[in-house]
Each structure stands twice: as C-alpha cells, then as structure tokens.
C-alpha cells in the first residue's frame, strides 16, 4: 500500500459525513427499539378515536364550519402529538449515551460531539415530522370528507406553527437529555414539564398574579390553535366575575409575532445549551 493511500485511509470524515452517519444509525435504533412504530400506533389510535367520535356523534363545534372543524380537531390534539414525539425521540437521545456507556466507546474515536448532537437532533426531527405528517394527513382527509376541498389557509399556517413548535420541543428535550445521565430521569422530567408544570405555571401567573406568561413555551404554542379562531383572540381581555371591583379575571392570548419569537428563542437557547453541556460532560 502506498503512502498516499495510507494518508487517504486515515483521513477523518468531514462533519457533514459524521452527521449523516449519525442520522442513519439513530434511525436504525428507532426501528430496532420499535419506538417509532409505537408512537405511530398511538398517533393512529388518536386519529381513529377522533374519526369515530366525530363520525358517530357529529358534535356541533366540529360541524359548524370547516374552520371550526380544523380548530376542534387539530387545535386540541396536535400539541399532544408533538410533545409525545419530543419525549419518544429526544428524551433519552443524549442521556442514553451516558447510561448505556455507548458514548464511552464512540467518542474517543475522531468523531466530533457536535456532529453526534446535530445528527441525533436531525434524526429526531425527521422522525417526528413523519409522525406529524401522518396526523396532518388524517386531519385533512376527515376535513375533506365533511367539507370538500375547501381547506382554510389558517390551517396551513397552524401546520407551519406546529412544525416550528416541534423544533423547540426537541431542542428542550435534548437540553434535559444532556443535563441528566439517566434516560428515565430525562424522559420523566420533560414529560412532567410539558404535560403538567408549564400549564400550571401559566395558569397561576396569568390567573393569580395577572401577568402575561410570555416566558412559558406552551404559552407561545397557543398560536397553533388561536390562528384557527376568527377573529384572532385579543392580546388580553377582562372577565367580570362578580359585582365587586376586584372580582375580575384577565386572560391573555399570545400574538403571532410574540408566539413565534418565544418558540424561536426556546429552540435556539435550549439547543445551544444542550450542545454545550454535551461537549463538556465527561464519560466515566
């Protein structure tokens, strides 16, 4: 073997190549662990239940108009599908490398940690997008069955907002996956935060303190459902609860620019912090 061939064989793959290899093998891991098919089955089950309930009972809030149909179907369910995608594909993406000791054997090789992190995130984003696309297709199929080809443009905007929110959810789950070395702990914390804690804090801050909860990710995600309401809900409204001067309740609705800014900042900050933690954490 010539000297030139030795140099060529010892050349470290580029960052883009490393990202591509990470995506490939992360996808294989999803299929081998069956988590992709489990989440797909859950999504199909949710869609099937909605299809049966709407087809049998024909609820008034679904059948009033095409926009109300998409608002009732999509606006109340899609964020749950997104959170499940983030937990399934991102909850243990980084912590699993520590818990299973796979990173101990992989990262001493000439592989950049940033390439592993980005490759895993892109793989999770692609897999989650497939799940979201399936749910979107079933939603559109039901909408076309009841209202024909008239798909409101607000629904197209809502799909884009949901896809954008998915990126922020994965950034957040990857951050917590980098914080903990236990997969079960990172999955548990992110699940509790998205399903309970964020909503609780949002309601307490808005209802009791009467301050706009602009710092909560789930508050920014309200644009996914609010854009399907015509006219768009006002930024704030006062509800009178009784005859007393203090018996009022202020409700807040995030505007579209504000919602996009909240989601975007959450994605940038959490994804960056997750990468920094992964770069600095030692394997033992």
Secondary structure, 3 states (H helix, E strand, C coil): CCHHHHHHHCCCCCHHHHHHHHHHHHHHHHHHHCHHHHHHHHHHHHHHHHHHHHHHHCCHHHHCCHHHHHHHHCCCCHHHHHHHHHHHHHCCCCHHHHHCCHHHHHCCCCCCHHHHHHHHHHHHHHHHHHHHHHHHHHHHHHHHHHHCCCCCHHHHHHHHHHHHHHHHHHHHHHHHHHHCCCHHHHHHHHHHHHHHHHHHHHHHHHHHHCCCCCCCHHHHCCHHHHCCCCCCCCCEEEEECCCCCCCEEEEECCCHHHHHHHHHHHHHHHHHHHHHHHHHCCCC
